């Protein structure tokens, strides 16, 4: 075995340190939230929508999580709408409890979210308005027109300094322009639509002949069944009977021929 040169050793050592640094910088939002049973629903939705994978690729991110008991606002909504709403709960910057205390009182801070980065947001949907009101906890609200200021900071859950911070908020952030869209309709509406379909009309429910316009005689009705199909159905048994009769005649003739 040939001894390794000093250049090769230095190269491998540098690769080892780079990989170690990358491993130390990485985080997994699902593993972080799995230690807190109060956020299992939110964590599962991050996985189902693919938002968790997008979060794990970021270097600086803040996730606004909601407790299981306050997730009713998104029960049954479509997967696309769910992804949009959860994307608004992912801030593309790092904010922990210490940094929040440094916010100036009564001054709004506009934050960019994962939904804004997706390119699908419209009318300020992908931006959050974070405000330290001074008298109450920090308030989060969508910057989209018509959205309500009804989401407040509860507490910090966990953090990896300068990388990822998890903050609990009181409820799902209301985004009027998303919640009023067609994609926000619950998936449960699909069975209702199928249930509302009327069954095929029976003969008793078929339109009466008198409903046909008098200017078009019934014989000229384009919807009337073609006579060819009717004759073919009726003629099949007669053809079989005729063939059987001819075959029987020839059989009797063949038996009687020697006698003649």
Order of alpha helices (4+ residues) and beta strands (2+ residues): alpha-alpha-alpha-alpha-beta-alpha-beta-alpha-beta-alpha-beta-beta-beta-beta-alpha-alpha-alpha
